[in-house]
Amino acid sequence: MVALSSHPVYNPFMSQRTVYLNGSLVPFSTATLSIADPGFLHGASVFTTLRAHRGVVFHFERHLERLAETIRLLGMKTDATTGQLITGMYRVLDADELSEARCRITLTPGPPDGPPTTLITAEPLPDYPADWYEKGIGVIVTALKQAVGDPTFGYKTGCYLPRILARQEAAAKGAEDALWFTTDNRLAESCFSNVFLVRDGEVFTPPRDTPVLPGVVRDAVLELCPTLEIPARDDKALTVDDMLSADEIFLTSSCMGVRPVVRIEKHVVGDETPGPITKKILAAYNELLEKECEKRQSVGTGD
């Protein structure tokens, strides 16, 4: 039996009181799904995880655009509209008076004889350790591989068991995350984050078709780099040699933000402290988060 880790990433319903399920707010304790739903039976679901800061969802439209792209590519049945997802998310945040939150939208086709499932949840944002950002984290390299053409990689689907297993492997070895390579030995991403390398003042992240998830914070960093006069590329395949020769490495994700990596197993990255470019990008991202989430604004609600 696989036991889910106690790490903050793996408990999406901790302290949760209210959810939005198929158009209605309901208590978490009474929310139910059909046992015939292929999202439950086969992991046939899509989702996105979002960060709310000051009660405002960061880059909400980007998340919804990516979710819609995934639905189209996988041909999944859903009746959720943009307006419904926006309204539902803010109803959950307001119902539970959540300001700093980790949010999630999960869509499934629903049971064969019933409508699709739309589930929106939110929980207080975990208190991530300050040391992650001030001193950096350690990671491992998992033996598990990502394959081109596998729809469970490059998209957020319900098939996350391999990522959970790799994350548990990392925890067992005293690390915070695990880096993934492809079957043809290209650097891809970590279990739940995108990865960036810094070498000779230039930032690199694996190309989208590696495959990697088009992370919302990944895109935000690529857009921030030119404003910081930092060269950045997402068009170059990266190897293990690129990783080991990097001056700096950092991970990006919606809820954990920008995390400096200072160790890869026994290998020390740079001088084993967050590097200057990583710190510059981390500060710029935090500034962007504050600016966008100053107040709740209307987000396009077209269907």
N, C-alpha and C positions, 0 to 999 in steps of 0.2 A: 504494500500500500504506500502511496506517495503522500507524505505529510507536507502541507504547505508551510513555508518558512514563516517565522514570526517577524521577519524584516518588514518595515512599513509598506513596502511595495505590494505585499501579498494579502492584505486584509481590507478589501474595498468597502466593507460594510461596517467597519468599526465605529461604534458610537452613533450609528445612523438611526434616525427616527422617522423620516418621511421619504418616500420615493414617488416618482411620477411614472405610472404604469398605464399605457394605452389610453392616455387622455385624462387621467384622474390622479389626484394626490391621494396616496393611501399610506397607512402606517407600514413601516418595514416589516413588522411582525406578522402582518396579514397579507402581504403581497405574495401572489402565487403565479406560477407558470404551468402550462400544460406539460405533462410528462411525455407527450407526443411531439413536442416542439423539437425540430432537428437542431436547434441551437443548443439544447440540453443533451440530446442523444448523440450528436455527431460534431459538436463544435461549430456548426454552420451559423455563425454570427459574425457581425462586424461591430467594431466599437471605436471610440476615441476617448482619450483621457485628457481632461482640460484642467487648467489652473485658474481659480478665482482669487483675486487679490482685491481687498477692500470691497468685496461683494460684486466685483466686475470680472467677467471671464476674459482672459487674455487671448487676443487673436481668435475670437469666436468664429468669425467668418472663414478663416483659414481652416479651422478644424472641420467645419461643415462642408467646405469645398472638397477636402480630402475624403471625408466620409462618403460624399456623393460619388466621387470618382471610384472608390472602392466598391460601392454598391453596383455601379455600372459595369465595372470590369468583371466582377464575380457573378453578375446577373441575378442578384438576390432580390427576392420579393420584399417590398416594404411599402407601407402607406404613410410613413412619416414625412412631414413637410418641414421646410426650414423654419417657418413660423411656429409650428408646434414644438420643435426642438428648442428654440430660443425661449418661448414662453414657459415650457415645461422646466427648463433648467433654472430659470430665475424664480419660478414658483417654489421649487425645492429649496433653493438657497434662502429665499425669504421666509419660507415656512419654518425652517430650522435656525433662522437668524445666523447664517454662516457668512463670515466675512473672508477668512482665509480658508480655502477649501480645495480638495481634490475632487474633481467631478468626473462623471463618466456617462456617456451615451452608449447604450447597447441595443442593437437591432437584430432581430431574427425573423425568419420567414413565418414563424408561428406553426401551429399544428396543421396537418393536411386539410382538416375540415374547419379551420378557423382563421381569423385574421392574423396578420403579422404582429409581432411583439415589439413595442417601443418601451424601453426602460431607461429612466434617467435617475442617477443617484449622485449624492454628494456627501462628503464627510469632512470633518476638520482636517486641514492640512497637517500631515505629520510634522513633528518637531525635529527636522533633520539636523544632525550634529553640525555645529559651527566649524568643527575641525575639517569636515569635508571640503569646505570652501577656503579655510585659512591655511590648512596644512596639506590638503590633498588626500586622495584615496589610493588604495592598492587594488589591482585587478589581476585576474588570471586569464589564461587563454584556454578556452574549452576545446575539447576534442570533437565536439559536435560541429557540424558544418551546415552552411546555407547553400541551397542549390538554385541556380537560375531556372525560372519557370515554375517554381513551387509557390503556389498562391499564399502559403502560410508565411512566406518571407516577403518583405517589402510592403505588406499590408497589415492592418490591425484586424485580425480575425480571432475567433474563439479558440484557435489551435495554439495555445501558448505553453503547453506542457513542456516541450524541450527547453524553452527559455527559463521556466521555473526550475527545472532540473539543473540547468547550468548555473543559475543563481544560487541554488542550494550548494552546488559544488564549490562555488566561490566562497560562500559563507563558511563551509567546513574547513577551508584553507585559510581563513582569517582575512579574506578579501571582501570588497564591497560589490564587485561586479565581475562579469566575465566577457572577454572579447571573443567575437566570432570571426572565423574565416570561411570563405566559400570552398566548395569542393575542388576548385582550381587554385586554391591558396591565395586568394585576394582578401585583404582586410575588409570587413563588412561593417559591423556595429557591435554594440554590447547587448546584453539581454533586453534592456528596456530603454536604451539611449542610443543616440548617434555618437560617432567618435570623430574627433578632429586631431590632426597632427600639426605641429609647428616646426618648421625647419628653415634655418637661415632667414628668419623674419617673415616667412610665407606660411599661410594657413592652407591645409589640405583636408578634404573630407571625401570619403568614397563616393563615386558616382551613383546616381539613383538606380541605374540598371545593374548594380553589383550582384544581387539586389539589396537595397536598404530602404527603410521607411523614410518617406519624405517628411521628416519631423518638422513640426511647427517652429520649435526653437532652433533647429538646424537651419531652416530658411531665414529666421530672424538674424542669426549670427552671420550668415552669408551676406545679408543686406546691410548689416552694421559694419562689416569690415571695410568697405570702401569709404564710409564716413569717418573711420578711424585711420585711414590711409594705410591699411594693412592689406597686402595682396592676398587673395583667397581663390582657391580653385576647387571645383567639384567635378572635374572631368578627367582625372588621372587615376587609373587603377593603382592601389597601394599594396605593397608587399610586406612580408614580415621584416625585411631589411629596412624598409621605410619606417616601420613602427619602431624598431630597435634603435634607429639612428635619429629619431625625432628629438628635438631640443625640449619640446613641451607636448603634452597630450591632454585633452580634456573631453568630457562627455557632456551631451546636452539632452534634456528632456523637459516636458512641459511642467511637471511638478517639482522636480529636483533642480531645474535650472542648469547652470554651467558648473560642472564639478571638475576640478583639476585632478589629473592622474599623475602620481609621482612614483609608482612602482608597478611593474608588471612581473608578478611572481618575484624572482630574485633579482630581476633587472631594475636598475634605478634609472628613472627618467630625469634628464638634466641633473640638477644638484639636489634632487629629491624634495624640492619645494615648488609651489606654484610659480610658473614662469611669468615674466613681465607682460607678454602678449596675452596669455590666458587671463591674467588679472585685469588687463585693460578691457578685454572682451566681457569678462564677468561684470565689471563695473558698468559698462555701457548697456549690457542686457538688463541689469537691475534698474538702471535709469529708465530704460524703455518700458519696463514693466510698471514702474511708478507712474510714468507719464500717461500711458494708455489707460491705466486703471484709476485715474483721479476721480472720475465720476462715470456713472452708468449712462451710456449713450444708446440711442436706438440702433439696432443692427438690422440690415435688410431682411425682410420677412417674406419675400416672394417664395412661392412654392416651386 
